[in-house]
Amino acid sequence: MAREVSRQQVEDFLYHEAALLDEWRLDEWLALLTEDARYEVPSNDRPEADPANTLFTIADDIRRIQARITRLKDRNAHAEYPPSRTRRMIGNVRIVDQSAAELRVEANFVVYRFRREERIREYVGRYRYRLRVTDGGFKIAKREAILDALELGSLGSVSFIL
Amino acid sequence: MTDRTYVVNEPDAQNFKVNRASLVDPDVLEAEQRRVFDRCWIYVGHESEVRAPGDFRTRNVCGRPVIFCRDSKNALRVFLNTCRHRGAIVCREPEGNAKSYFCFYHGWTYNRDGALDGVPGESAYPASFDKCEYGLVEPPHVGSYRGFVFLNFDEDAVPLEQYLAGAKDYIDLIVDQSPSGQMEIIQGTQEYDIKANWKLLVENSFDDYHLLTTHSTWLDYMRNSGVQMKRPERGHLLPSHGVAKALGNGHAVTDNQNFRGRPVAKWIPVYPESAKPVIEKIRAELVARLGEERAQRVADTNRNLLVFPNLCLNDGSSVTVRTFYPVAPGHMRVRAWALGPKEETPEARAIRLDAFLTFYGPGGFATPDDVEALESVQAGMATYREVPWSLVSRGMGKNEEQLNTDEPHLRAFWIQWNKLMTAAGHGA
């Protein structure tokens, strides 16, 4: 990489991504991913594990991410119809490593999820990204959302893009 | 409690309905804790979750905190997780290996076998105090079948194998996936709440009638991935043939020809191309070990089994062990795990886990919609005084076989539940 990436550039990107997800602009979000991207949410009792030998909540390759978006846009995805309102707060953004071809970034999140006549659900945790720097800006090669709750419990399901 | 009718079962009139009060009434919940959960064999865990002396998992079973563990001789034990002194929890970690169980409140210590070992200031107790009488308490019965461990709080309980009745054959079919006859729980627990009565998840776990509408996006996902699905035959709703059966004592099952792919041993285009040879090898092992007929039974049929009252073994897109218990009439807690053969290769294990997530679990393509359906039912239950009955009569009076989209299996659950709830001599 010719030039160091600044934290502000990364933050701008993450805030943009959060806005797309909160506005349910899912196709535009999909365009932020690389062609071999992965999206993972580990089980709460094994936050640091490998989906090849551990049961996860979500462990999608790009094919299944695409299928997930197709599903979420369908009004028969009952768990998200009508779609939840979400609001993401992202902070403590850190570039952990930029010596390799891909940037490693971590950030904390709170995602509030609202549905009609339901309790507010607060998904709290940290993101771990692998970002690729391309001519068109950053692309997400891997996106892990690691929840802090010891169990999903009253959060119920992760039926939206966390 | 006893003056209300919960289940109307009139075979001659071909009428079967369930009183919706059974899903909302707090008195029903209290009664079923005593009459159902305290009298049945209830799933605690799987032998593979504790392997060495001192290994433990803490769980909630029948509303009681328990320690599921191996003692000093590596025997399976279940201790009630409460100090004999004043009652505090003596093991507060979810899992681990214990040298002893220590109550931090006043310092009483129990060894791995549950015996009371250490009492600070023991000399101040009167002569009548005998440490031998103050070990951790165990439920009256603990039993294990093919690795699945259950407890029973009823002194007079029938033996576990007698209780399991016809469910044993289906557990055997699942365990036959393993060359050594040993399955194991794979690490990673899915723990989530559903704002619905626990009995609704019993129904939902093996109700194939809901597949077409609740899971249309999952069926679309399968089709879009290139999975061939036949048009249903005349009079059928689903792409493949499947039946439903009662297995005795409230246990029941759906028994289906597989169309959805199975890590043992049917490849579908949802899986990567690289999974083909791995699955072919598994299948060859099944045929060599079990013969063609039994191998087909294990590999080409899938089943959702209910072990009454609250254990579901769904052997479909993968194998999930799922148990759940009520927190309140309209609130349950679910625990689910993936199960696989102990000797599974890393490649096959990865395929199994990936297949699991296409359907099951709180981030899967199907379970969240089930949760939504059950919560939607529970919301509707607020009208139970005006709309008191739910209809469970599909397939009644039919001459032909009972299909998986009929409801003999749901009726089997409700009949047993009603029998226990209304039995004389077991006061709530």
Interface residues (C-beta under 8 A of the other chain):
Chain A: V41 P42 S43 N44 D45 R46 A49 P51 A52 N53 T54 L55 F56 T57 I58 A59 D60 R63 R64 A67 R68 T70 R71 D74 N76 A77 H78 A79 E80 L150 E151 L152 G153 S154 L155 G156 S157 V158 S159
Chain B: P94 I186 Q187 G188 T189 Q190 E191 Y192 D193 I194 K195 T213 T214 S216 T217 W218 D220 Y221 N224 S225 R333 W337 A338 P346 R349 A350 L353 D354 F356 L357 T358 G361 P362 G363 F365 T367 P368 D369 V371 E372 A373
